[in-house]
Amino acid sequence: MSKTGKQEAGEEGELKAIEFLTGKGYDILARNYRYKYCEVDLIATKGDILAFIEVKLRGTAEFGYPEQFVSNIQKRNVKMAADYYLDKFGWEGFISFDIISILPGEITHFEDAF
């Protein structure tokens, strides 16, 4: 099955986010981590922080910034998948729920965003 333009853009956004995060010293542990119907775009560590990261990509900010499009349902689903991940792997350190916002030529990392 071929990917849609939206899926390809999302994948490109995740790759940009990975490059950005690794440049900031993060280690990427998982991409598109799934638990039931929930998905976390990226899971990464930096020091003693385990970050569950939602990546949002927009072609323009004309109708709002990418970070504004993380819905309450998405946040709930990320937290549900994170709970499962934490239980499965027994993480003992700090956790963070982050957003990577991507616009053409601009990447912003909102740490501990929700």
VMD Tcl script that builds the backbone (N, CA, C; Angstrom):
set m [mol new atoms 342]
animate dup $m
set s [atomselect $m all]
$s set {name element resname resid chain x y z} {
  {N N MET 1 A 0.852 -1.179 0.000}
  {CA C MET 1 A 0.000 0.000 0.000}
  {C C MET 1 A 0.896 1.240 0.000}
  {N N SER 2 A 0.622 2.164 -0.882}
  {CA C SER 2 A 1.445 3.374 -0.959}
  {C C SER 2 A 0.992 4.395 0.085}
  {N N LYS 3 A 1.919 5.259 0.436}
  {CA C LYS 3 A 1.649 6.270 1.454}
  {C C LYS 3 A 0.976 7.478 0.821}
  {N N THR 4 A 0.144 8.141 1.622}
  {CA C THR 4 A -0.481 9.373 1.175}
  {C C THR 4 A 0.512 10.518 1.344}
  {N N GLY 5 A 0.217 11.649 0.747}
  {CA C GLY 5 A 1.075 12.824 0.899}
  {C C GLY 5 A 1.203 13.249 2.352}
  {N N LYS 6 A 0.114 13.113 3.098}
  {CA C LYS 6 A 0.131 13.477 4.519}
  {C C LYS 6 A 1.040 12.531 5.299}
  {N N GLN 7 A 0.978 11.231 4.980}
  {CA C GLN 7 A 1.840 10.255 5.654}
  {C C GLN 7 A 3.315 10.518 5.331}
  {N N GLU 8 A 3.599 10.823 4.066}
  {CA C GLU 8 A 4.977 11.114 3.673}
  {C C GLU 8 A 5.492 12.377 4.363}
  {N N ALA 9 A 4.647 13.392 4.457}
  {CA C ALA 9 A 5.037 14.630 5.147}
  {C C ALA 9 A 5.276 14.358 6.625}
  {N N GLY 10 A 4.410 13.539 7.229}
  {CA C GLY 10 A 4.580 13.186 8.634}
  {C C GLY 10 A 5.881 12.447 8.873}
  {N N GLU 11 A 6.211 11.523 7.976}
  {CA C GLU 11 A 7.464 10.778 8.089}
  {C C GLU 11 A 8.661 11.717 7.931}
  {N N GLU 12 A 8.569 12.637 6.986}
  {CA C GLU 12 A 9.638 13.624 6.789}
  {C C GLU 12 A 9.793 14.496 8.036}
  {N N GLY 13 A 8.682 14.888 8.637}
  {CA C GLY 13 A 8.722 15.683 9.861}
  {C C GLY 13 A 9.381 14.927 11.003}
  {N N GLU 14 A 9.071 13.643 11.131}
  {CA C GLU 14 A 9.691 12.837 12.183}
  {C C GLU 14 A 11.199 12.723 11.966}
  {N N LEU 15 A 11.617 12.562 10.719}
  {CA C LEU 15 A 13.055 12.488 10.433}
  {C C LEU 15 A 13.754 13.801 10.788}
  {N N LYS 16 A 13.116 14.924 10.485}
  {CA C LYS 16 A 13.678 16.233 10.863}
  {C C LYS 16 A 13.756 16.356 12.385}
  {N N ALA 17 A 12.707 15.887 13.069}
  {CA C ALA 17 A 12.677 15.943 14.530}
  {C C ALA 17 A 13.790 15.079 15.118}
  {N N ILE 18 A 14.014 13.898 14.548}
  {CA C ILE 18 A 15.083 13.010 15.019}
  {C C ILE 18 A 16.435 13.684 14.855}
  {N N GLU 19 A 16.667 14.267 13.691}
  {CA C GLU 19 A 17.933 14.965 13.446}
  {C C GLU 19 A 18.121 16.114 14.439}
  {N N PHE 20 A 17.061 16.873 14.671}
  {CA C PHE 20 A 17.093 17.992 15.607}
  {C C PHE 20 A 17.401 17.505 17.023}
  {N N LEU 21 A 16.689 16.471 17.466}
  {CA C LEU 21 A 16.856 15.965 18.825}
  {C C LEU 21 A 18.237 15.345 19.045}
  {N N THR 22 A 18.715 14.568 18.090}
  {CA C THR 22 A 20.041 13.971 18.252}
  {C C THR 22 A 21.102 15.059 18.289}
  {N N GLY 23 A 20.873 16.150 17.574}
  {CA C GLY 23 A 21.778 17.289 17.628}
  {C C GLY 23 A 21.791 17.964 18.991}
  {N N LYS 24 A 20.707 17.798 19.745}
  {CA C LYS 24 A 20.609 18.352 21.104}
  {C C LYS 24 A 21.040 17.342 22.161}
  {N N GLY 25 A 21.546 16.175 21.728}
  {CA C GLY 25 A 22.044 15.186 22.675}
  {C C GLY 25 A 21.058 14.121 23.108}
  {N N TYR 26 A 19.916 14.031 22.451}
  {CA C TYR 26 A 18.936 12.998 22.772}
  {C C TYR 26 A 19.302 11.689 22.078}
  {N N ASP 27 A 18.964 10.591 22.717}
  {CA C ASP 27 A 19.061 9.259 22.115}
  {C C ASP 27 A 17.644 8.804 21.806}
  {N N ILE 28 A 17.385 8.447 20.564}
  {CA C ILE 28 A 16.059 8.010 20.145}
  {C C ILE 28 A 15.901 6.526 20.476}
  {N N LEU 29 A 14.885 6.202 21.256}
  {CA C LEU 29 A 14.624 4.814 21.649}
  {C C LEU 29 A 13.576 4.149 20.775}
  {N N ALA 30 A 12.584 4.908 20.336}
  {CA C ALA 30 A 11.493 4.336 19.552}
  {C C ALA 30 A 10.879 5.399 18.654}
  {N N ARG 31 A 10.356 4.926 17.549}
  {CA C ARG 31 A 9.636 5.786 16.601}
  {C C ARG 31 A 8.298 5.115 16.313}
  {N N ASN 32 A 7.240 5.895 16.355}
  {CA C ASN 32 A 5.883 5.393 16.118}
  {C C ASN 32 A 5.554 4.223 17.047}
  {N N TYR 33 A 5.819 4.425 18.331}
  {CA C TYR 33 A 5.548 3.403 19.342}
  {C C TYR 33 A 4.043 3.275 19.524}
  {N N ARG 34 A 3.543 2.046 19.422}
  {CA C ARG 34 A 2.105 1.819 19.504}
  {C C ARG 34 A 1.735 0.965 20.719}
  {N N TYR 35 A 0.643 1.363 21.323}
  {CA C TYR 35 A -0.015 0.564 22.351}
  {C C TYR 35 A -1.511 0.657 22.079}
  {N N LYS 36 A -2.111 -0.480 21.724}
  {CA C LYS 36 A -3.513 -0.533 21.314}
  {C C LYS 36 A -3.740 0.497 20.202}
  {N N TYR 37 A -4.641 1.438 20.392}
  {CA C TYR 37 A -4.935 2.445 19.372}
  {C C TYR 37 A -4.121 3.725 19.561}
  {N N CYS 38 A -3.228 3.738 20.546}
  {CA C CYS 38 A -2.439 4.921 20.881}
  {C C CYS 38 A -1.068 4.862 20.201}
  {N N GLU 39 A -0.552 6.017 19.848}
  {CA C GLU 39 A 0.768 6.074 19.233}
  {C C GLU 39 A 1.550 7.259 19.779}
  {N N VAL 40 A 2.837 7.032 19.992}
  {CA C VAL 40 A 3.773 8.091 20.358}
  {C C VAL 40 A 4.735 8.229 19.184}
  {N N ASP 41 A 4.857 9.437 18.653}
  {CA C ASP 41 A 5.717 9.624 17.483}
  {C C ASP 41 A 7.160 9.246 17.786}
  {N N LEU 42 A 7.707 9.778 18.875}
  {CA C LEU 42 A 9.094 9.498 19.249}
  {C C LEU 42 A 9.210 9.308 20.749}
  {N N ILE 43 A 10.082 8.398 21.150}
  {CA C ILE 43 A 10.458 8.248 22.546}
  {C C ILE 43 A 11.969 8.388 22.588}
  {N N ALA 44 A 12.447 9.280 23.459}
  {CA C ALA 44 A 13.879 9.580 23.494}
  {C C ALA 44 A 14.335 9.829 24.927}
  {N N THR 45 A 15.638 9.684 25.136}
  {CA C THR 45 A 16.219 9.995 26.443}
  {C C THR 45 A 17.304 11.047 26.282}
  {N N LYS 46 A 17.435 11.814 27.342}
  {CA C LYS 46 A 18.555 12.740 27.474}
  {C C LYS 46 A 18.842 12.803 28.973}
  {N N GLY 47 A 20.010 12.287 29.348}
  {CA C GLY 47 A 20.326 12.220 30.769}
  {C C GLY 47 A 19.337 11.319 31.476}
  {N N ASP 48 A 18.731 11.827 32.544}
  {CA C ASP 48 A 17.774 11.014 33.300}
  {C C ASP 48 A 16.324 11.324 32.941}
  {N N ILE 49 A 16.114 11.907 31.750}
  {CA C ILE 49 A 14.760 12.240 31.292}
  {C C ILE 49 A 14.364 11.328 30.137}
  {N N LEU 50 A 13.183 10.747 30.253}
  {CA C LEU 50 A 12.582 9.969 29.180}
  {C C LEU 50 A 11.466 10.838 28.600}
  {N N ALA 51 A 11.589 11.178 27.325}
  {CA C ALA 51 A 10.633 12.082 26.686}
  {C C ALA 51 A 9.734 11.334 25.706}
  {N N PHE 52 A 8.435 11.563 25.837}
  {CA C PHE 52 A 7.433 11.068 24.904}
  {C C PHE 52 A 7.056 12.275 24.045}
  {N N ILE 53 A 7.304 12.172 22.731}
  {CA C ILE 53 A 7.287 13.360 21.883}
  {C C ILE 53 A 6.262 13.242 20.768}
  {N N GLU 54 A 5.407 14.233 20.681}
  {CA C GLU 54 A 4.456 14.374 19.581}
  {C C GLU 54 A 5.065 15.349 18.574}
  {N N VAL 55 A 5.121 14.934 17.314}
  {CA C VAL 55 A 5.687 15.770 16.250}
  {C C VAL 55 A 4.536 16.321 15.417}
  {N N LYS 56 A 4.525 17.638 15.236}
  {CA C LYS 56 A 3.501 18.289 14.415}
  {C C LYS 56 A 4.177 19.116 13.332}
  {N N LEU 57 A 3.743 18.915 12.106}
  {CA C LEU 57 A 4.307 19.577 10.929}
  {C C LEU 57 A 3.196 20.330 10.215}
  {N N ARG 58 A 3.471 21.561 9.856}
  {CA C ARG 58 A 2.528 22.361 9.067}
  {C C ARG 58 A 3.308 23.069 7.975}
  {N N GLY 59 A 2.666 23.281 6.845}
  {CA C GLY 59 A 3.302 23.967 5.731}
  {C C GLY 59 A 3.321 25.474 5.906}
  {N N THR 60 A 2.439 25.965 6.791}
  {CA C THR 60 A 2.330 27.395 7.042}
  {C C THR 60 A 1.692 27.606 8.413}
  {N N ALA 61 A 1.909 28.778 8.977}
  {CA C ALA 61 A 1.272 29.110 10.257}
  {C C ALA 61 A 0.026 29.968 10.036}
  {N N GLU 62 A -0.428 30.046 8.799}
  {CA C GLU 62 A -1.565 30.895 8.456}
  {C C GLU 62 A -2.804 30.589 9.304}
  {N N PHE 63 A -3.027 29.318 9.611}
  {CA C PHE 63 A -4.216 28.937 10.378}
  {C C PHE 63 A -3.872 28.489 11.791}
  {N N GLY 64 A -2.636 28.705 12.214}
  {CA C GLY 64 A -2.214 28.330 13.551}
  {C C GLY 64 A -0.887 27.604 13.525}
  {N N TYR 65 A -0.223 27.619 14.655}
  {CA C TYR 65 A 1.071 26.962 14.774}
  {C C TYR 65 A 0.878 25.471 15.012}
  {N N PRO 66 A 1.830 24.658 14.558}
  {CA C PRO 66 A 1.668 23.199 14.673}
  {C C PRO 66 A 1.345 22.725 16.086}
  {N N GLU 67 A 1.996 23.296 17.089}
  {CA C GLU 67 A 1.782 22.838 18.465}
  {C C GLU 67 A 0.344 23.052 18.934}
  {N N GLN 68 A -0.376 23.947 18.273}
  {CA C GLN 68 A -1.768 24.199 18.639}
  {C C GLN 68 A -2.693 23.075 18.179}
  {N N PHE 69 A -2.176 22.178 17.338}
  {CA C PHE 69 A -3.005 21.117 16.776}
  {C C PHE 69 A -2.812 19.774 17.481}
  {N N VAL 70 A -2.210 19.789 18.655}
  {CA C VAL 70 A -2.141 18.586 19.485}
  {C C VAL 70 A -3.404 18.595 20.343}
  {N N SER 71 A -4.321 17.724 20.003}
  {CA C SER 71 A -5.622 17.715 20.681}
  {C C SER 71 A -5.528 17.065 22.060}
  {N N ASN 72 A -6.545 17.305 22.858}
  {CA C ASN 72 A -6.624 16.670 24.175}
  {C C ASN 72 A -6.689 15.151 24.046}
  {N N ILE 73 A -7.336 14.657 22.999}
  {CA C ILE 73 A -7.403 13.213 22.768}
  {C C ILE 73 A -6.011 12.673 22.458}
  {N N GLN 74 A -5.250 13.382 21.628}
  {CA C GLN 74 A -3.880 12.951 21.331}
  {C C GLN 74 A -3.038 12.939 22.602}
  {N N LYS 75 A -3.171 13.967 23.408}
  {CA C LYS 75 A -2.417 14.026 24.660}
  {C C LYS 75 A -2.770 12.839 25.550}
  {N N ARG 76 A -4.049 12.550 25.673}
  {CA C ARG 76 A -4.495 11.418 26.481}
  {C C ARG 76 A -3.930 10.108 25.939}
  {N N ASN 77 A -3.954 9.941 24.621}
  {CA C ASN 77 A -3.453 8.716 24.011}
  {C C ASN 77 A -1.937 8.562 24.197}
  {N N VAL 78 A -1.207 9.659 24.079}
  {CA C VAL 78 A 0.244 9.608 24.314}
  {C C VAL 78 A 0.507 9.197 25.761}
  {N N LYS 79 A -0.237 9.764 26.682}
  {CA C LYS 79 A -0.052 9.423 28.099}
  {C C LYS 79 A -0.409 7.963 28.370}
  {N N MET 80 A -1.429 7.445 27.700}
  {CA C MET 80 A -1.808 6.050 27.886}
  {C C MET 80 A -0.699 5.122 27.368}
  {N N ALA 81 A -0.174 5.422 26.192}
  {CA C ALA 81 A 0.928 4.626 25.645}
  {C C ALA 81 A 2.164 4.755 26.532}
  {N N ALA 82 A 2.401 5.944 27.062}
  {CA C ALA 82 A 3.550 6.166 27.951}
  {C C ALA 82 A 3.416 5.335 29.221}
  {N N ASP 83 A 2.222 5.283 29.793}
  {CA C ASP 83 A 1.998 4.471 30.991}
  {C C ASP 83 A 2.359 3.008 30.726}
  {N N TYR 84 A 1.939 2.508 29.578}
  {CA C TYR 84 A 2.255 1.131 29.221}
  {C C TYR 84 A 3.767 0.950 29.051}
  {N N TYR 85 A 4.405 1.884 28.340}
  {CA C TYR 85 A 5.848 1.818 28.108}
  {C C TYR 85 A 6.602 1.833 29.438}
  {N N LEU 86 A 6.216 2.727 30.320}
  {CA C LEU 86 A 6.873 2.845 31.626}
  {C C LEU 86 A 6.728 1.553 32.437}
  {N N ASP 87 A 5.547 0.977 32.392}
  {CA C ASP 87 A 5.310 -0.271 33.110}
  {C C ASP 87 A 6.119 -1.417 32.497}
  {N N LYS 88 A 6.147 -1.469 31.181}
  {CA C LYS 88 A 6.838 -2.549 30.471}
  {C C LYS 88 A 8.351 -2.504 30.691}
  {N N PHE 89 A 8.933 -1.308 30.661}
  {CA C PHE 89 A 10.384 -1.178 30.732}
  {C C PHE 89 A 10.902 -0.730 32.096}
  {N N GLY 90 A 10.002 -0.395 33.016}
  {CA C GLY 90 A 10.399 -0.078 34.380}
  {C C GLY 90 A 11.276 1.158 34.515}
  {N N TRP 91 A 10.982 2.193 33.761}
  {CA C TRP 91 A 11.758 3.437 33.836}
  {C C TRP 91 A 11.619 4.053 35.217}
  {N N GLU 92 A 12.729 4.467 35.804}
  {CA C GLU 92 A 12.735 5.013 37.164}
  {C C GLU 92 A 13.025 6.516 37.215}
  {N N GLY 93 A 13.425 7.104 36.098}
  {CA C GLY 93 A 13.813 8.515 36.094}
  {C C GLY 93 A 12.640 9.450 35.836}
  {N N PHE 94 A 12.964 10.650 35.441}
  {CA C PHE 94 A 11.954 11.664 35.131}
  {C C PHE 94 A 11.345 11.391 33.762}
  {N N ILE 95 A 10.109 11.868 33.562}
  {CA C ILE 95 A 9.484 11.777 32.251}
  {C C ILE 95 A 9.026 13.162 31.822}
  {N N SER 96 A 8.897 13.308 30.509}
  {CA C SER 96 A 8.479 14.573 29.931}
  {C C SER 96 A 7.598 14.284 28.723}
  {N N PHE 97 A 6.564 15.087 28.551}
  {CA C PHE 97 A 5.710 14.995 27.375}
  {C C PHE 97 A 5.974 16.243 26.543}
  {N N ASP 98 A 6.619 16.050 25.401}
  {CA C ASP 98 A 7.111 17.157 24.586}
  {C C ASP 98 A 6.364 17.250 23.264}
  {N N ILE 99 A 6.490 18.418 22.639}
  {CA C ILE 99 A 5.987 18.638 21.281}
  {C C ILE 99 A 7.132 19.209 20.457}
  {N N ILE 100 A 7.322 18.648 19.273}
  {CA C ILE 100 A 8.223 19.231 18.282}
  {C C ILE 100 A 7.327 19.854 17.227}
  {N N SER 101 A 7.451 21.157 17.052}
  {CA C SER 101 A 6.657 21.926 16.109}
  {C C SER 101 A 7.540 22.262 14.908}
  {N N ILE 102 A 7.058 21.896 13.707}
  {CA C ILE 102 A 7.868 22.111 12.505}
  {C C ILE 102 A 7.088 22.934 11.486}
  {N N LEU 103 A 7.687 24.040 11.100}
  {CA C LEU 103 A 7.237 24.880 9.999}
  {C C LEU 103 A 8.404 24.957 9.011}
  {N N PRO 104 A 8.157 25.340 7.765}
  {CA C PRO 104 A 9.278 25.446 6.822}
  {C C PRO 104 A 10.405 26.323 7.390}
  {N N GLY 105 A 11.591 25.735 7.526}
  {CA C GLY 105 A 12.758 26.464 8.015}
  {C C GLY 105 A 12.789 26.711 9.509}
  {N N GLU 106 A 11.873 26.108 10.276}
  {CA C GLU 106 A 11.795 26.388 11.711}
  {C C GLU 106 A 11.359 25.140 12.492}
  {N N ILE 107 A 12.147 24.787 13.496}
  {CA C ILE 107 A 11.789 23.691 14.394}
  {C C ILE 107 A 11.830 24.235 15.819}
  {N N THR 108 A 10.760 23.994 16.566}
  {CA C THR 108 A 10.686 24.430 17.953}
  {C C THR 108 A 10.384 23.215 18.828}
  {N N HIS 109 A 11.135 23.098 19.917}
  {CA C HIS 109 A 10.953 21.981 20.856}
  {C C HIS 109 A 10.317 22.527 22.132}
  {N N PHE 110 A 9.108 22.088 22.406}
  {CA C PHE 110 A 8.410 22.465 23.637}
  {C C PHE 110 A 8.573 21.305 24.614}
  {N N GLU 111 A 9.466 21.493 25.579}
  {CA C GLU 111 A 9.723 20.460 26.569}
  {C C GLU 111 A 8.659 20.524 27.663}
  {N N ASP 112 A 8.261 19.350 28.128}
  {CA C ASP 112 A 7.256 19.230 29.186}
  {C C ASP 112 A 6.013 20.052 28.839}
  {N N ALA 113 A 5.515 19.861 27.625}
  {CA C ALA 113 A 4.428 20.681 27.090}
  {C C ALA 113 A 3.046 20.314 27.621}
  {N N PHE 114 A 2.894 19.072 28.068}
  {CA C PHE 114 A 1.577 18.657 28.601}
  {C C PHE 114 A 1.731 17.541 29.599}
}
mol reanalyze $m
mol bondsrecalc $m
mol representation Tube
mol addrep $m
